[in-house]
Amino acid sequence: ITLIIFYACSTSNRDSYIGYWLEDEKKLSKVLEIKKEGDKLYLKSEDYASPAMYNKEDKTLSAEFWNGLASITLILNLLEDPKKMKMSIGNKSTSFSKISKEEALKHQAEYEAYYNPDFFIGEWKSEIEKESPLKVIKEDNDYYYVGGFLGKYKLSYNTKTHEMKTNIGFSTVTIRRSGEKEITVYGKT
């Protein structure tokens, strides 16, 4: 009987992680889902999916990801409030709040709408008086920077950084959304 009670308690602690989580104090962040498939837990977000291990001793959940350069370990701790969680990566951490599936779907739709690359289409007037407007067009599924005498240059959209980029000669032009109706453009050689 003691073993059954111990297993039930450890499972309920582990199962408290299951659900949808949203980073606190960040207007737009990706929803993190922790789900159970069979007897295993998984972390899932727009950018990654990974199996997670529950540590019964310290009641934490951990997962490893590969960022292209190194393996990164995430440690998740439920706080006293079971609807609050802390995620740590090395010596940095951030807090999350548990949300319903409906809230997660709504937030994900808002996130995708805000970072839709079609936002960049149009003419953008510079704050500098003598500069010509920046023009971005879309043809089929491709985006282009149209720069007067410079011609037309294909833009690539990075879904992780949410930036449009193109190379013009030896320079890279980067366009980033910086507000509800504002962009920031910068060039680097």
Secondary structure by P-SEA (a helix, b strand, c coil): caaaaaaaaaaaaaacccbbbbbccccbbbbbbbbbcccbbbbbcccbbbbbbbbcccbbbbbbbbcccbbbbbbbbbcccccbbbbbcccccbbbbbbcaaaaaaaaaaaaaaacccccccbbbbccccccbbbbbbcccbbbbbcccccbbbbbbcccccbbbbbcccbbbbbbbccccbbbbbbcc
